[in-house]
Amino acid sequence: MKNEKLTLIVPVYNEQKTLDLFYNETERILKDIDIMIEYLFIDDGSKDNSLKIIHKLADTDKRIHYISFSRNFGKEAAIYAGLKNAAGDYITILDADLQDPPSLIPKMLHSVIEEGYDCVGTRRVNRKGEPPIRSFFARIFYKLINKISKTEIVDGARDFQLINKKVANAILSMSEYNRFSKGIFGWVGFRKKWIEYENIERAAGETKWSFWKLFLYAVDGIVAFSTMPLVLSSFLGILFCMIAFIMILLIITKTLIFGDPTSGWPSLVCIIMFVSGVQLFCIGILGQYLSKTYLETKKRPIYLVEEAKLEDKELSKDVEKDVK
């Protein structure tokens, strides 16, 4: 096992307050581990001093490598870049804010190496410390997506996973531009084990995930791993056509038999507004799928690299590049 290597992929975005804490804590836990360690920090266009701190850490520890994006491309792009450039036989992804406890890594490694699992994921058993409204909508999201998607997405699952090279290659084969890692990790399959832990609050700094960003991320996940919204829009269209046809027959019958005038413009306006709202909702669903398709057909790179240090080689470029 001494000849094998573990790569720690650490996405970073404005984490100047946590980087030293993360490195010191991880070193304390992994100092006696019987495997080589490689740190791979992915600076996702940080606007604070995160990159400078990474430079300082890399100068003092030759096991530390990094990739710095030309701008903020998002955590999904950072994960993809990390997987693509990881040199380890085993790879784990964890946040720099210490909400993903490094203390679980030895247990995760044991499960992969000794127990034969291909992937070990982590999930929070509670959401202590989160705003109640965010926790409520998170639970609703997981219930909804597991009902409408064939891919299992575990409630409370984190991006904190430890995988072998086989799983990493499978994930990299899914080179789609619109990425939803929780779904991708579930879709590829393989032998998987889950480790549960209590929610841990950030060691320092503030979360970068606002409610709106989480909502958009949830929409991306639904669109990426389910076509049920399209089925729903079709169903609503058929349903309202049937209702309209029945109402037309009732109005004609009522007018011919009872001679009732066809009055009631306020109710008619309400009906028109309601049906128009449903139509716009369905068009919005179609628009989401169309926009994702549009972005995929552009074939733009998932990320652009401004600066990198990988395997003791200094790289400076403005386009994505495989580093061998």
C-alpha positions in Angstrom: 0.0 0.0 0.0 3.0 2.3 0.5 3.5 2.6 -3.3 -0.1 3.7 -3.8 -1.2 7.3 -3.7 -4.3 9.1 -2.4 -5.3 12.4 -4.1 -7.2 14.9 -2.0 -9.2 17.2 -4.4 -10.1 20.4 -2.6 -12.3 22.9 -4.4 -11.6 26.4 -3.2 -13.6 29.6 -3.6 -12.8 32.6 -1.3 -11.6 30.3 1.5 -8.7 32.4 2.9 -9.9 31.9 6.4 -10.1 28.1 6.3 -7.2 26.9 4.2 -4.5 26.9 6.9 -7.0 25.3 9.3 -7.9 22.7 6.7 -4.3 21.8 5.9 -3.2 21.6 9.6 -6.2 19.5 10.5 -5.8 17.1 7.6 -2.1 16.7 8.2 -2.7 16.0 11.9 -5.2 13.2 11.0 -3.3 11.7 8.0 0.3 12.0 9.2 0.6 8.3 10.2 -1.5 6.9 7.3 0.3 4.1 5.3 -0.2 5.6 1.9 1.3 8.5 -0.1 -0.7 11.7 -0.1 -1.2 14.4 -2.8 -3.2 17.6 -2.3 -4.8 19.1 -5.4 -6.4 22.5 -4.6 -8.7 23.8 -7.3 -9.0 27.6 -7.0 -12.3 28.4 -8.6 -11.6 32.1 -9.4 -11.3 33.2 -5.8 -11.4 37.0 -5.3 -9.6 37.0 -1.9 -6.2 35.7 -0.9 -7.0 32.0 -1.3 -4.5 31.5 -4.2 -1.7 33.3 -2.3 -2.2 31.0 0.6 -2.2 28.0 -1.7 1.1 29.3 -3.2 2.6 29.5 0.3 1.5 26.0 1.2 2.8 24.6 -2.1 6.2 26.2 -1.4 6.4 24.5 2.0 5.0 21.1 0.9 5.9 19.5 -2.4 2.9 17.2 -2.2 0.6 20.2 -2.7 -0.4 20.9 -6.3 -3.0 23.3 -7.6 -5.0 24.5 -10.5 -6.3 28.1 -10.7 -9.2 28.9 -13.0 -9.4 32.1 -15.1 -12.7 32.9 -13.4 -15.4 31.3 -11.2 -16.7 28.3 -13.1 -18.5 26.7 -10.1 -17.8 23.7 -7.9 -18.9 21.2 -10.5 -16.2 22.4 -12.9 -13.7 22.3 -10.0 -14.6 18.7 -9.2 -14.2 17.7 -12.8 -10.8 19.4 -13.1 -9.6 17.7 -10.0 -10.7 14.2 -11.2 -9.1 14.9 -14.6 -5.7 15.8 -13.1 -5.6 13.6 -10.0 -2.5 11.3 -10.1 -3.6 9.1 -7.2 -4.8 5.5 -7.2 -7.5 6.6 -4.9 -9.3 10.0 -5.0 -11.3 11.9 -2.5 -13.2 15.2 -2.8 -13.7 17.4 0.3 -14.4 21.0 1.1 -11.8 23.3 2.6 -14.3 24.6 5.2 -14.0 21.3 7.3 -17.7 20.5 7.0 -16.4 17.3 5.3 -14.4 15.8 8.3 -11.0 14.6 7.2 -11.2 12.2 10.2 -13.4 9.9 8.1 -10.7 9.4 5.4 -8.9 6.5 7.1 -12.2 4.7 7.5 -13.2 5.4 3.9 -9.8 4.2 2.6 -10.2 0.9 4.6 -13.6 0.3 3.0 -12.1 0.7 -0.5 -8.8 -1.1 0.0 -9.7 -3.8 2.5 -13.4 -4.3 2.0 -13.4 -4.1 -1.8 -15.8 -1.2 -2.3 -15.3 1.0 -5.4 -16.7 4.1 -3.8 -17.4 5.3 -0.3 -19.8 8.2 0.1 -20.8 10.3 3.1 -24.2 11.6 4.1 -25.3 13.9 6.9 -28.0 12.4 9.2 -29.2 15.9 10.2 -29.0 19.5 9.2 -28.1 21.0 12.5 -27.1 24.7 12.1 -28.8 25.2 8.8 -31.7 27.7 8.4 -35.0 25.7 8.8 -36.4 26.9 5.5 -33.3 25.6 3.6 -33.5 22.3 5.4 -37.2 22.0 4.5 -36.7 22.6 0.8 -33.7 20.3 0.7 -35.8 17.4 2.1 -38.5 18.2 -0.5 -35.9 18.2 -3.3 -34.5 14.8 -2.4 -38.0 13.3 -2.1 -39.1 14.8 -5.4 -36.0 13.9 -7.5 -36.0 10.3 -6.2 -39.6 9.9 -7.3 -39.1 11.3 -10.8 -35.6 10.1 -11.5 -34.3 6.5 -12.1 -31.0 7.5 -10.5 -30.9 7.2 -6.8 -29.8 10.4 -5.0 -29.4 9.8 -1.3 -30.8 12.5 1.0 -28.0 14.3 2.8 -25.4 13.0 0.4 -22.2 15.1 0.2 -19.7 15.5 -2.6 -17.2 14.1 0.0 -16.5 10.7 -1.5 -13.6 8.4 -1.9 -13.3 6.5 -5.1 -10.9 4.3 -7.0 -9.5 5.0 -10.4 -12.1 2.9 -12.1 -14.9 5.0 -10.8 -13.0 8.2 -11.6 -12.6 7.2 -15.2 -16.3 6.3 -15.5 -17.2 9.8 -14.1 -14.8 11.5 -16.5 -16.4 9.6 -19.4 -19.5 11.7 -18.7 -18.0 14.9 -20.1 -21.3 16.9 -20.2 -21.1 20.6 -19.7 -24.1 20.8 -17.3 -22.9 18.7 -14.4 -24.7 17.5 -11.3 -22.2 15.4 -9.4 -24.6 13.9 -6.9 -26.5 12.4 -9.8 -23.4 11.4 -11.8 -21.9 9.5 -8.8 -25.2 7.7 -8.5 -25.6 7.0 -12.2 -22.2 5.3 -12.7 -23.0 2.7 -10.1 -20.3 0.3 -8.9 -20.0 -1.1 -5.4 -20.8 1.7 -3.0 -20.8 2.1 0.8 -22.3 5.0 2.8 -20.9 6.5 6.0 -23.2 8.7 8.1 -22.1 11.5 10.3 -23.6 14.5 12.2 -23.7 17.8 10.4 -20.6 20.0 11.1 -20.7 23.8 10.8 -18.0 25.7 8.9 -14.7 26.1 10.7 -14.6 29.8 9.5 -15.9 32.1 6.9 -19.4 32.1 5.3 -21.1 29.8 3.0 -21.1 30.6 -0.7 -24.4 28.8 -1.3 -27.4 31.2 -1.1 -30.9 29.9 -1.2 -31.2 31.1 -4.8 -28.0 29.3 -5.9 -29.2 26.1 -4.2 -32.6 26.4 -6.0 -30.9 26.8 -9.4 -28.6 23.8 -8.5 -31.7 21.7 -7.7 -33.3 22.7 -11.0 -30.1 21.6 -12.8 -30.2 18.3 -11.0 -33.9 17.6 -12.0 -33.3 18.6 -15.6 -30.1 16.5 -15.8 -31.5 13.3 -14.4 -35.2 13.3 -15.2 -37.5 14.0 -18.1 -40.6 13.8 -15.9 -41.2 17.6 -16.0 -41.7 17.2 -19.8 -44.2 14.5 -19.2 -45.9 16.7 -16.6 -46.2 19.6 -19.1 -47.7 17.2 -21.7 -50.1 15.9 -19.2 -51.2 19.3 -18.2 -51.8 20.2 -21.8 -54.0 17.2 -22.4 -55.8 17.8 -19.1 -56.7 21.4 -19.9 -57.8 20.5 -23.5 -60.2 17.9 -22.1 -61.5 20.4 -19.5 -62.0 23.1 -22.1 -63.8 20.6 -24.4 -66.2 19.6 -21.6 -66.8 23.2 -20.6 -67.7 24.1 -24.2 -70.2 21.2 -24.4 -71.8 22.3 -21.0 -72.1 26.0 -22.1 -73.7 25.1 -25.4 -76.1 22.6 -23.8 -77.0 25.1 -21.0 -77.6 27.9 -23.6 -79.7 25.8 -25.9 -81.8 24.1 -23.3 -82.2 26.7 -20.6 -81.5 29.9 -22.6 -79.0 31.1 -20.1 -76.8 34.0 -21.3 -73.1 33.4 -21.6 -72.1 36.1 -19.1 -69.5 36.3 -16.4 -66.5 38.1 -17.8 -64.6 38.4 -14.4 -64.6 34.6 -14.1 -63.5 34.3 -17.7 -60.6 36.6 -17.1 -59.5 34.5 -14.1 -59.7 31.4 -16.2 -57.7 32.9 -19.0 -55.0 34.1 -16.6 -54.9 30.7 -14.9 -54.5 28.8 -18.2 -52.0 31.3 -19.5 -50.0 30.8 -16.3 -50.0 27.0 -16.9 -48.9 27.5 -20.5 -46.0 29.7 -19.5 -45.0 27.2 -16.8 -44.9 24.4 -19.4 -43.0 26.6 -21.9 -40.5 27.4 -19.0 -40.0 23.6 -18.5 -39.3 23.2 -22.3 -37.0 26.2 -22.1 -34.9 24.6 -19.4 -34.3 21.5 -21.4 -33.7 23.5 -24.6 -31.2 25.8 -22.9 -29.2 22.8 -21.5 -29.2 21.3 -25.0 -28.1 24.6 -26.4 -25.2 24.8 -24.0 -24.1 21.3 -24.7 -24.0 21.8 -28.4 -21.7 24.8 -28.1 -19.0 22.4 -26.9 -17.4 25.0 -24.7 -14.7 23.8 -22.2 -15.9 23.1 -18.7 -13.2 25.3 -17.3 -10.2 27.5 -18.3 -6.9 27.4 -16.5 -4.9 30.5 -15.7 -2.2 28.9 -13.6 -1.3 25.4 -12.4 1.3 23.4 -10.6 1.0 19.7 -11.2 3.6 17.0 -10.6 6.3 19.6 -10.0 5.7 21.2 -13.3 4.7 24.9 -13.6 2.0 25.5 -16.2 0.5 28.7 -17.3 -2.2 28.7 -19.9 -5.6 30.1 -20.8 -7.3 26.9 -22.0 -8.1 23.5 -20.4 -5.3 21.0 -20.9 -4.7 17.4 -19.9 -1.7 17.1 -17.7 0.1 13.7 -18.0 
